[in-house]
Amino acid sequence: MKLLLNIKKENDDLGKQVNNLAKIIASSTYIKNCLALLFIIFSLSLQAQDISYDDGKKYTLGGISVSGNTSFSDQTIVTYSGLRKGKEITIPGEDISTAIKKLWNSKLFSDIELYISKIEGNTAYLEIRLSDLPQLNDLKINGVKKSKVEGIINDNKLKKGVKVTENLITTTKNFLETKYKKQGFLNSKVYINTIDVKDSVQTARVNMVVNIDKGEKVKIKNIVFNGNEVLKSKKLRKAMKSTKKINRLRILKRSKFIDSAYQADLGHIIDAYKENGYRDARILSDSVIVNNDKTISLQIDVIEGEQYKFGDITFIGNTVYTNDQLTRMLRIRKGDTYNGVLLEKRIADPSKPDALDITNLYQNNGYLFSTINPVEVSAKDNVIDMEVRIVEGKPAYFNNVSVSGNDKTNDHVIYREIRTRPGQLYSKANVVRTIRELGQLGFFDAQELTPDIKNPNPNEGTVDIDYVVKETGSSQIELQGGYGGGGFIGTLGLSFNNFSIKDIFKKEAYKPIPMGDGQKLALRLQASRFFQTYSFSFSEPWLGGKRPVQFSTSLSHTKQFLFNPITRDADKSRRFNITGLSIGLAKRLSVPDDYFTLSQAIGYQHYDLKNYNTGLFTFGDGSSNNLSYTVGLSRNNTSVDPIYPTAGSNFGITAKVSVPYSLFSDVDYTALKLEREGLSEVLSDANNSDAVRTAASTRISEIDQERYKWLEFYKVNFKGDWYTQVFSNSKLVLKPSIEFGFLGAYNNDRGVIPFERFYLGGDGLGNFALDGREVIALRGYPNQSLSDQDGGTIYNKFSLELRYPITLAASAKIFALTFIEGGASYNSFRDYNPFNINRSAGVGVRIFMPAFGLLGIDFGHGFDPLPGQTVKNGWETHFIIGQQF
């Protein structure tokens, strides 16, 4: 039996060379005889048997047999080879090498041999002997967390049944080592072993064991600069944003060496020099030194050069804007220290889409196709003269404006928020504002909103734009139960934030509810043995569909029963009912700018008490009415994501006022006040009999019933939040906030009402807010513990939060925070001191899921004692539901 060709998996390249030699020998009789001997020796190097090659002689293929360790049928292998019985072939020749090549390229076999089994006259019989590549039977990955295993399997395609080749093993090893080195594990090693599976199954199979040794993250012991005199090493180290040396006091930026981040930081060092006028600064060399304690040191040699200043700056090609206008926008003067980084940002700042730069000046006014290039024309005596060369191009107009990706939200809801219209002059500012407005709707994933500029045509001056949206769940359900106040409390809340009331009677629209018109509908039921609350609210953001005028209405009813200590159950003969109704309009303004909103509302609450003497009110029988008008002015220009804003501000001031009934009433409130003060002295005098004190108490209740038949008050609230990125392009956000509230009376003799007051402290959840009270959060203290039992008439609060996102995916947005805050509640301006506050600090986390809203937990430490105590309050845990801080 003569071996014609043999290819094994470890000699793939050699096999290709053998094939090429075979082709040459088969096609050239002259060189065939010259290389026959070399070809035989070369074949022997592939562990072949002895073989002699005749001159290329033609044979008829009499048959092909298959042998070896393979699970494929003979017919399949012969078909792969391209050989067939009865075919005339040349031995040795192109047919043989082509057959081997086809089998090898199938990537199913580890080694292939082709033999002449016998020759009968002009008929040759061949045998193909081969072995299958082993399949992956079982995979074990050691050295990483279980949660990471699935990712490694998917990234490297290590599914069961995959063919295990040397290339698969090598690429998997290289991929993992490179991955961990990028994460700072410079000494990571990956070892991969395969073990043959011995069982009754004929298919070649192996088990693979991947051992990952990440080692410790390599930390940077020191960063040493040589050659720097103008900029101190401390300043240069500060310029390196991600590469930091070991500092146990640093929390936000840990020391670790990641080569890609280090290379970027070398560029930041040069930028630091450019910002100080040293435009010729260069890094001569940098080296990594391995220390004995398994840390590294970085040595960076720089050359600083000389300092430059700006000289003459001229503008060329500008016709739309004058030189003076562009100079004011550039904000760089002759004689200023040269700052290359600042110059680039004033021309075009890529980190801020709405930056105040020359590029945006043009693009906000239609010149989409404009180009602005600053060019140095002279650097004599370290003074750099510059030309800002401008090609303005044609003004661009929007041709087609479209939206894609919305399956539930109706087109008109999106188009009414879009500030770009077909035929309108292009404005980058309007594109950026549109993205913000769409994100603020809450119907789309704010992180995925994309303006897709299409078909820009500089010659025609037209451009198309497609706003690509990705819808998220906009409805929420609240279903909870628990024990509190001596009994079980159940809550069912439904909030539909993209409702369509016009489809409410269309059966086919219930999927599961009518959606798509951007309206909000909320229903909430809460009940226990001691109270029942029902509420309904609805809002339409574009009343009439023409203008951004929001209409809202709400209706609520609450029943509260007094606890009977004898039966330990609710006494339904002693109750307190509240019925409330409100109607409001909110209009988006155009001045001072279109971020302002003016809101107005009329509300009415009816309070009905029957034998409800708890101390919460000064009377236990009777009723009270609250008819009020609320007007508010707010401005919200926060960035795209309403859950995690990264820039902008949100402030609002509201005034809630009632009718000044005392101006029209013939009641002598001065006399009532004096009478009440006298009766209060009777009550406080222990020498008076019970009958006298009871009569005094009854008369006080009658007086208060008269005073509060119609509530008379005015109330002012202010709240402001600001959002700032700590570092440029980072998602670490600083959020300072300030709040203030004041409740006053028109008539001092009538006094401040016992309703509508402020209760400070705790998580801010306003359960049992029966009397119109406002519950203000101040973490680190128990709920409502920082106000008197009757509440305060003044409060202020200051807070500072540092936020960092863990994930901002549409399915769940999660961010961590740390905070410091302080606040206090006061009974009058005589007591008011904005600096005498209760202070706290702590950490927390927020989770927003579309179906459940915002959830969170805070751990706050109160540094001051509660009113009436002398020891600081200490740690408190707060659970947050449905609020944003």
N, C-alpha and C positions, 0 to 999 in steps of 0.2 A: 504494500500500500504506500503510495507516494503522497506526501504532504505538499499541496500546492501553495496555500497561504494560511497564515495564522495571525490573528490579532487578539491581544489580551487588553483588559481594561487599563493596566498600568503602563501599557506601551502604545497609547493611542496615537501619539505623534509619529512614533516609529512605524506603526501600521500604515499611516498615510504615506510615509516615504516609500514603503514597500509597494503600495499600490501605484505610486507614480513611476517607480522603477519598472514595475510589470508592464505599465502602459508603454514605456519607452522600448522595452525589449520586444513587446508584441508588434510595434509599429516600425521597427528599423532592424532589418536583417543584418546590416553592417555592424551596428554597435551591439546587437544581441549577442553575437559570438564573443565580443570583447568583454562584455560585462556579465556573462553567464556565471563565471566563477565568483565574481564579487557579489552577485545577487544571491548565490547559494550561501556564501559566508554570512551575508547580512541576515538572511532568513534564519540561519542557525542561531544568531544572536537573540532571536525571538523564541528560543526554546523549541525550535522545530526539529522534526526528525530528518534523517538523510533524505535528500531529494535530488533527482537529476532532471533537468529540463531538456526535452528534445527540441528540435527546431519547431517553430510554431506550426503544428500540424492540425488539420481539421478533422474533427470527429463528430459523429452523431451521438447525441446524448441518449444513452439507453435507459437510464433510470437514476433517481436521486433518493438516497436514504438519509435519515436523520437519526442522530444519536446524541448522547450527552444528558446533562441535568437540565431539563426544560419542561415546562408545563404546557407549552404550545404544541398544537398538533403538527404532524409532519406536513400536511397540506398547507397550513398557515406559513410555516417557515419557508417552504419551497416557493410559495407565492411571493413572500417578502423578497427572496433572493432574485427573482426575475428569471430564473432558469426553468426550463420545462422539458419534459421528455420529447425526444424527436427533433429538438433544436440542434442545428449545426453550430458547433463552437470551435474555437481555436484554443489549443492547449500547448503551452501557456499563452494567454492573450487577454484581451480587454474584457471578455465575458466573465472570466473568473474574478478579476479584480473588481469589476462592477457589482457582481453578486455579493462579494464580501462587504463592499462599501455600503450597499443598501441595507444589509443586515445590521451593520455597525451603526448606521445613522438612525436606525429605529430606536436606539437607546434602551433596548430591552435586554441586552446580553452583556455578560462580563468578558467572555473570550469566545472566539470563533475560529474553527479550523476547517479547511476544505481538503478532502483527500480524493485521489483516484483509487477506487476500490478494485477495479479490474478493467482490462481492455480486451475486447474480442474483435479483432480485425479493425474496422473503422468505427466501432461502437465503444464508447467510454461510459463507465459507470462511476458516479461521484457519491461521496458521503460527506454530509455537513455535520460536524460535531461541535456542539456549543453548550454554554451554560448560561442560565438566566441571571440577570442582575437580581440581587436579593431585594425583597420588599420589606418595608418597615412593619414589624409586627407589634412592638411595644416601645414606648418612649418614656424615659424617666429623666426629669430635669431636677438637679440638686443645686442648692445655693441661692435660690430666690424664693420670694413669697409665693404662696399658692395662687394668689390673685394675678400674678405676673405670668404664670405658665401659659395660659391661653394665648396671651399676646405674642409670646415667643413662638408658639406653634404656628400661629397665623402668619407672622412676619416671615418665617422661614419655610412655610409650606411643609411642615413635618406631620402631615396627616397619615394615619394608618393606611398602608398599602402603597405609599409612594416608593419609587425605585431609589435605593440607596447607592449613590455613586460617590466616588472620591470628590467630585466637584461639589456635591451637596454637602458633604462633611466639611470641606474647606471653606465654602462660602458661609455656612452657618457659623463656624468658628470665627471667621473674620468679622462677620456682621455683629456678633455679640460683643467681641472685644472692642470694636470701634464704638459701639453704642455706649458701653460703660465708660470708656475713656472720655467720651464727650460729656459725660455726667460728672467727671472729676475723678473717676477711679482709674488712675493712670497705670496701676499695676495689675489690672484685671487680667485673668487668665481663664481660658476655656479649654476643657479637655473633653474629647468626644470618643467614646469607645463603642464598637459594635460587637455583638455576640451572636454567633450562628444559633438558630433555633433547631434543635434536634427533635423531630416528632414524626408522626406517620404521614403528615402532609408532604407531598412531593415538591411543592413550590418552595424555592429558596427564600428563607426569611431570616431577618436579624432583629434583635433587640438593640436599641440605641440608648446609651446613657450619656447625658450631657452634664458634666460637672462644671459649675460656674463658681469661680473664686474672684469676687469683685475686689477683695481687699479693702483697705481703708481709703477713704477719699484723701487725696494728697493735699495737704494744707500748705499754705505759703508762710514760711517763717519770717521772711523779710523781702522787701523790694528796694533794691539799691540803685540809685541813679549816679552816673558819672558824667561830668562835663557840664552840669547845670549850675549856673551862678545866678541868673536873673530870677528864675522861678525855683523856689525851694522844693526839696524833695516831698515835703508834706503836701504841697499844692498839687504836684504831679501825681502823687498817689491818690489824691482826692479826685483827680480827673479820670482815673480808671474806674469806670462805673461798676464793673463786675469782678474785677481781679483785686482782691483785698488781702492784706496780710493778717495774721492771727491777732484778734482783739476780742477778748472774752466779754467786753462790755458791749460789743456791737451785736444787735439782735436781727436787724433786717437783712444785712448782707454778711453771710457766713464766709469764712475763708475757704476757698477751694479753687483748684486750678483746672480750668477748662480751656483748651487750646483755642477754640474758635472765639470765645469771649476775650481771651488774652490778646489775640490778633486785633480784634476790634478796639480794645483799650489802647493798643499802641497808636492807633489812629486818633483816639481821644486825647492822647498826650500832645500830638502835633496840633490838634485843634486848640488846646489850652495855650500853646505858644502863639497860634494865629490870632487868638482873641486878645493877646497882649502886644500885637504888633510884630512878632517875630515870624514873618512869613517864610523865611528860609530855614527854619528849624527842621532838623532831620534826626532820625534814629540811626546811628552808625551801626550798632549791633545790639543784639539781646541774647542772653543765654540763660539756661535753666541749670541750677546747681543742686545736686541731690545731697541732702544733709544726712548725717549719721542717725538722726532721730526720725527718719522716714518722712521728713518734711522737705520742702524745696525752697530755694531762694532764687529770686529773679534779679539779674543784673542787666541794666539797660544803660547803654552809652548814648548820649545825645550831643548834638552840636546845635547851639542856639542861634548863631548868626547875629545880625544886628536888628535893632528895632526900626520899623518903618512907620511913616505917617501918611495919611491921605493927602493928596494934592488936589489938583483940579479934577472935578467930576463933571463930564459933559455928556449930554444925551444926544444921540444921533438917530434919526428916523422917526421921531415922534411928531405927530400932527394933531392927534386927538387931545393930548394934554400938553400944557406948556412946561418949559423947563422948571419954572418955579413950583408948579404943582407936583412934578415928579421929585423935585428936591425935597419938598415937605414930606412926601411919602417915604423917601429913602431915609430921611432923618440922619444923615451923615454929613459932616461939614469938613471943609478944608482945614487941615491942621489936627484933626482927630487922630488918635492912635489907630494905626491900621488894624482892622479886625476882619479877617477873611470869613470867619464863621458868621458874624453879624451881617456882613455884606450879602452873603448867600441867602440868609433868612429874609433880609429886607427886599431882595429881588423875588425870591420864591421860597416860602417856608413849607417844606413837605410834611412837617409834623402837625400842622394846624390847617385844616381845610378852609377855615374862615379867617386866616391870618391877615394882618394889616400889611400887605406887601404890594409891590408894583404889579406882579403877575395877576393877583386877584383884582387889583384896580381895573386892569384891562378886561379880565374875564367876567367880572361882575357887570360890565357894561357892553357885553356882546362880542368882545374880541377873543373868541375861543382860539383862533388860529395864530394869535400873536406869540412872538418869541422875544425874550429879553436876555441878552448876554452881556455881562460885564467883562471888559477886556482891559488889561493893563497896557498902556501905551508908553509909559516912561517910568523909570525907577531911579532917577538921578538924585544923588545925595540923600538916599534913603527916603525920598518923597515919591509916592506912587501916584501918577496921573492916570485917570481911568476914563474910558469911554463906555457908556451903557448903550449898546447897539440894539435898537428896537425895530422889529419887523411887525407892523401892526396887523397886516392882512385885512381881509374883508370882515365886516360885522357878520356874526352867525345868527341865524334864526332857527328856532325849533320847527322841524318839519312834522315828524310823527312823535307823539307822546303816548306811551303805552304802559300797561301794568301786566305783570305775569306772576304766577304762583298763587293767586288767590282763588281758592275753591269754595270757601264759605262766604267770605265777605263780598258783598255786592260791589260792582265797579264804581257806582256813583259815590259810595262811601269813601273810596280811596281818591277818586278824581277831585272831589270837592276839597281835599286837603293838599292837592298838588298845586304848587305855585309856578309851574311852568306850563305854558299853553302853546299849541301849534300856532305858528306865525309870530310868536312873541320873541323878542330879542333875548339871546342867550344870556343867562346870568348864573354864575357858579354859586353865588350866595343863595339864589332861589332853589338851586338843586340841593344844597346843604340843608336849607331850611325845610324843604320837603321831606328829606330823610328824617329830620328831627320830628316833624309833625306826625309822620307815619309811625315812628317808634313810640310816640307818646299815646297813640290810640290804644296800645295794649293788646292788639289783635295779632301782632306779628313779632317774630323773634328779632329784637332790636339789633342783635349782633350780626344778623344775616342780611339786613337791608342793603341793597346794592343799586346804585344808579349805573346802568349799562349804556355808555355812550356808543351809538352805532352810526355807521355811514357818514362820518364827517366829510364834508365836501368843501374844501377851501375855495374852489373855483366858483361854485354856486352860492357859497355862504350859507349852507344848511347843515343841520345835524339832527339825528333821531336820538331819542332817549327812551329806555325801557326801565321802569322801576321794578326790580326783582324782589318779591316778598316771600317770606316763608311763614305760613300761618301757625299759630300755637293755640292751645286750648284757652279760651277766654271766659269760660264759665267755671264757677266754683261751687262747691258743696260743703256745707258745714254740718257735720253730724257728730255730736258728742254727748256724753253722759257722765255724770259724776255725782259725788255727794258733797253737799255744802248747805250751811244754814239749817242743819238738822234733817235733811231729806235728800232724795234723789232729784237731780236737775237734768232735764233732757233738753237738747237744743237741736233744731233742724233749720238750716239756713240754705237758701238757694240764691245764687247770684248769677244772672245771665248778662254778660257784658257786651254782647254783640247781638242783641235781640232784634226781632222784626215784628212789631205789633200789627202791621198791616196783613201779615200772613197768619194771624192767630186762628182764623177760622178756615184755613186751608189744610186739609188732612194730609196732603202730600208734603207739606212743609215741615212736618214733625220728624226731624232726623237728628236727635230726638226732640228738638224744639225748633220753632221758627227762628232762624238766624240770618244775619248778614246786613242789617240796616244800621248797625252801630249804636242802637239804643241800649239802655241799661234797665234791667228789671230785677228787683230783689225782694225776696220773701223771707221772713224769719219768724219762727215760733220757738218760744222758750217757756218751760213750765216746770213747776214743782208743786209740792203741797201748799206752799206759802205764796206763790205768785204765778201769774200768767202774763206773757207779753206777746203781742201780735203786731207785726209791722209790715208795711208794704211801701215800696218806693219805685219811682219810674222817672227816667230822664231821656230827653230827646236832644242830642247835641246840635242839630240844625233844624230849628223850628221852621216849618214851611219849606225846608230844603233849599232856600236861596242864600241865607246868610248864617254865619256862625253864632247863632243865638240859641243858647241852651235853655230848654224848659225842663223843670223838675218839679215833682210833687211827691209828697209822702203822707202816709196815714198810719197812726199807731194807737194802740190801746193796751193799757197795763192795769192789771188787778193785783193788789197786794193785800194779803190777809195777815192779821196779827197772830202771833204765837200764843197759845193758851198753855201756861205752865202746868196746869192741873191735868188736862187731857194729853198734853204734849203733842198737840195737833193744831192745825190751822183753825182759828175762830173766824168763820166766814161772816159772822154778824158784825165784826169789827174790821172794816176794810178801807182801802184807799185806792181810788180809781183815777187814772189819767187818760184823757183822750186828746190826741194831738193831730193837727193838720197843718201842712205848709205847702206853699206854692212859690216857686222862684223862677227868675230869669237871669241869665248871665250872658253878657255880650262882649265879644272880643273887640277891643278898641284899635284905632289906628294912630292915636296920639296919646302920650309922647312917642310910643312905638307900638307895633302890633303884638308885642308880648304881654301887654296889659289886658286884664279882664275886669269888667265892672259887673258885679253881681248884686241882685236885689231879691229879697224874699219877704213874704208876709207869713207869719206863723201864729197859730192859736192853740193854746193848751187849756183844758178845763180840768181842774183838780177838785175831786169830790171826796171828802173825808166823813166817815161815820164811826164815831166812838173810837178814833184812831189816835190815842194819846200815847205818844212814844218819846216825846222830847225832840223829835225831828222837826216839828212845826210848833208854833206857839199856840195853836188851837187844834182841837181834835175832832170837832164837828163843824160842818159847814163846807163851803166851796170857795174856790178862788179861780180867777180867770187871768190868762196871760195873752194879750194881743200885742204883738210886737212887729216891728219893721227892722230888717237887717240889710245893711248896705256894706259892700266890701270891695276893695280895690286890691288886686293881686297882680304880680308879674312873675312869670315862669319862663326862664330861658335855659333850663337845664338841658344837658346833652341827651342823645338819642334814647338811651335805655332808662325808662322810668323807675325800674327796680334798682339799678346800679348806675346813677348818674356819675359822670367823671368831670364835668365842668358846668359852669353856669351858676345860677342862683334861683331861689324861689322864695318870694316873700309875699305877705299879705297883711292887710289891716282891715278890720271889720268893726262896725259899730252897730249895736243892737239897741233899739230904743222902743219904749212904750209911749202911749199917749199920756201927757201930763195931766192926769185926771184931777189932781188937787187944784188946778187952775180953774176948773169948771164946777167943782163940788162946793156945796155950802157947809161942809163938815168943818168944824173947828179942830184942826189937827193939833194945834198948840195945846188946847184944853185936854184933848185925849192923851197927849204925851204926858202932861203934868199928872193927870189922873192915874195913868199907868205907872208912873214912877212912884206915886204914893202907894198904890196897891202892891207894888213890888216890895216896898219897905214893910208893909203889913205881912206879906208872905215870909219875909226873912226874919221877922221878929218871933222867936220861939215862945215868947210869953203869951201870944195871942192864941185863942182857943181854936180847935180844929174847925168849928163851924165858921168862925170869922175868916180863917185862912181859906176854907173851901169857897166861901162867898167871894173872896178876893180873887181867887184863881178863876172862878167862873166869869167874873166881870172882866178880867184880863183877856180871857179867851174871846169874849164878845167884842172888846175893843180891837183886838188883833183881827178878828173877822171883818170888822168895819174897815180897818186900815188896809187889809190885803184882799178885799173883795175883787178889786181890779189891781193887778200888780203894776207899780209905777217905778221905772228904773231906766238907767242907761248903762251900757256896757261896752268897753273898748278892748279889743284884742290885737296884738301884733306878734307876728312870728316871721323869722327870716332864717333861711338855710343857704349856705354857700358851699360849693364843691370845687376843689382844686386838686389837680394831679401833683403829687409831691415831686416827682421827677418827670421830665419831658417824655411823652409816649409811654409812661408807666401806668399801671392800673391801680397803683397805691394812691388812695384818695383821702384827702383831709376834708372833714365836714364840720365847720363851726356853726353853731346855731344860737339864736337868742329868742326869748319869748317874754311877753309882758301882758298882763291882764288887769283890768280895773272895773269894778262894779260900783256905781254911784247912785245917788238919789237926787231928784229935783227938789224935794221938800225935806229939809232936815228934821222937821217935826214929825213927818210921816216915817222917816228913817229908811235905812237900806233893807230891802226885802230879804227874807230868809231863803229865797229861791235863787237859782242862777249863780251860785257861788263857786269858788275854786277850791279844789281838794288836791293837795300836792303830796306826791310820794308813791313809790312802788312801780308797778309795771304799766300803769296808765290805762288799764282796762276798766271801762266804766260800767260794771255790773250794778244793777239796782239804782241807776241814776234817775230816781223818780222825780226829783225836784228841779230838773233842768241843770243840775250841777255839771261842772266841767272837771274831769279827772285828768290831772297832769302827771306824767311819769317823771320820777326822779329815782333812778336805780340806786341800790344800796340801802334803802329804807323800806319799811313795811308800807303796804298800800294805804294811801290817804292819811299817813301818820304825821305829816309835817304841817297840818292845818288844824284849827280848832274843830271841835265836834260840829259846830254850825258852819264850818267852812270859812275861807278868807275872802275879803273883798279886793285884795291886791295880791298879785304874785309876780315874781320874775324868775327866770331860769336861764342859765348859760351852760352850754355843753360844747365839747370838742371830741370828735370821733376820728379815728384813723381806721380806714377800711381796706381790706385786701380780698380780691375775689379768688375763690378756690376753683369754681367753674361758673361760666355764664352760658351754659348750654340751654337750649329752649326747654328741655324736659325738666331741668332743675337748675336754678341759679343759687349758688351758695357763696356766701362771703363771710369772712371773719372780721371782727372789729375789736378795738380797744377804746376806752372812753374815759374822760374825766368830765364831771359836771357838778353844778351846784345850783341851788335855788332856795327860795323861801316864800312863805305865805304870810300876809299881814292883814290886820283888821282895819287899819286906817292909815292915812298918810302920816299921822303923827308917829306911827311905829315904823314907817318905811325906811329901810336902809338897804340899798341894793348890794352892799358888800358884806352884810351880815347874813351869810347863807350857810346852808347845810351842804357839805362837800362829799363827793364820792368818786370812785374810780373802779374800773373793772374791765372784763373782757366778755365777749359774746359771739354768737354765730347766728346768721340768718339763712333760712332756706325758703326759696319761693318755688312752689310747684303750681302750675296753672290750675289744676283741679281743686287745690286746697288753699291757695293764697299764700300769704307770708307767715311763716312760723319761725320761732327763734327761742333762744335761751340766753340769759345774761347772768353773770356772776358779779355782783357789785359789792364794794366795801364802803360802808358809810363811816366817814372819819369824825363825825360829830354826833353828840348824844341827841336822842329824841327830846322833844319838849317835855320839861319836867324831870328829866333824868340827867345824870352826871357822867355816865360812861359812854364812850363812843359805841355806835350801833353795831359795827362789824359787818360780817358777810350776810348777804341776802341773795337768794336765787329767784329769778323772775322768768316766767314763761310768757312768750309773746305770741299772740294770735291775731292775725289780720291787721297789724299796724306796721308802719314804716317809721324808723327813727332817723 
